[in-house]
């Protein structure tokens, strides 16, 4: 970034661009202030009082995931790997989002738990609850730091503001509205940010395609450049996985990304589940991830394609620069793939549109970081502070604690931003974190939900063993003992975490005592009465277009068709 910052990369932002930015910031803070009026209890602050409609929580569900890491990271992946990046959406997201809505939300929402670790507490007891609470809190601080680093880099490059000014200003704005209005403020801002991000990226994609002569022109440019035609087909995705064998690459994508990483992230990550839990009914909670799946299907076209365009049109990333980066060397220009979206904006957008684009990038950062903060403060306050340190205090004590914790998390995120700064492609970093924290949790979760014999001891030993397996794979790859280029290390690490977790859980289960069956009603599929898992189909939940099963089927068909086309 330092080489680039010295180059002539300042965007020629003028008064209208700054005016648009100022208006956007005021709007965001206004939403936070208005949301404060709805916060009178800790449940209002942490879960919006379970009062929001499905379309709001559905858009917030997807915006919470559409942070700067997603927007910038997927564009970086688009420039580096091309269309195989779409697997993060069509294989690595949509099926798991549909599974969450159809199968898992009835358990989360029906049991009235306030967080995913609280579900672990009821199913497995305190040790598993504490392990999950601490690991989740750590993950959110690390991911929030990555969002913060990206934003600082963006603002430094585009506007020339010093990095420390960018970090503090942005952190203060996110902290203000999240601490004021809690989850409601975060969710309503995420809905706004979703539309701002689309308004920023859609014109960039259209103008970029026009510049290269449409899709056919892009195909010709990529086919004749470094990376070649392999970057135009999503399968088998060898460059992305780092495997030379087509079979191993497909296996890594389907099992490592499509099953373990994807289901681990979407079905057990409280950042996402929290949005569905804020819904006003069981039906709305089930529809939340399914509604979110529809924009998720089409986001690759406004995130990955600009990255691909940047990889063939932006001087600092094309030709010998791209070739050097694909070989793992530094580009002569000093650019990295993380800069793809910024450089494309610099080259293509006029004033006015520039202001909207910058607001879109800031929106993506704030959506991501607000999601991290709002889920961190819930888990830390309920699952660590209230459960183990300060029990049985009045409700307003926990409401105040939540606001203080939000501020503390912001300060910690500023510290972890420096870890993220060591990665040239932040998606590598992000996938690595998911293999540590999400893959083992998914294994424990899915076993515990469908296998009533699984014991509390197996719950925490499986989690710890799975995490240790993922960390071991990471260390072997980092030290060169195991050659896993691309994002292969995170796929293999996720698979190892899942398998080790399951094996340890099964062995420990048969050596320890299970919980009595009456204590597992509502927590294990076979012991839960079917009526407890049904949603209302009358009143606000009536109509075929509110049927979770039908909506999920439509989304799945579209996803399968796109996999065949690309």
Buried (B, 14 or more C-beta within 10 A) or exposed (E): BEBBBEEEBEBEBEEEBEEBBEEBBEBBBEBBEBBBEBBEEBBBBBBBBBBBBBEBBBBBBBBBBBBBBBBBBBBBBBBBBBBBBBBBBBBBBBBBBBBBBBBBBBBBBBBEBBBBBBBBBBBBBBBBBBBBBBBBBBBBBBBBBBBBBBBBBBBBBBBEBEBEEBBBBBBEBBBBBBBBBBBBBBBBBBBBBBEBBBBBBBBBBEBBBEBBEEEEBBBEBBBEBBBEEBBBEBBBBBBBBBBEEEEBBBBBBBBBBBBBBBBBBBBBBBBBBBBBBBBBBBBBBBBBBBBBBBBBBEBBBBBBBBBBBBBBBBEBBBBEBBBBBBEEEEBEBBBBBBBBBBBBBBBBBEBEBBBBBBBBBBBBBBBBBBBBBBBBBBBBBBBBBBBEEEEEEEEEBBBBBBBEBBBEBBEBBBEBBEEBBEBBBBBBBBBBBBBBBBBBBBBBBBBBBEBBEBBBBBBBBBBBBBBBBBBBBBEBBEEEEBEBEBBBBBBBBBBBBBBBBBBBBBBBBEEEEBBEEEEBEBBBBEEBEEEEBEBEEEEEBEEEEBBBEEBBBEBBEBBEEBBEEB
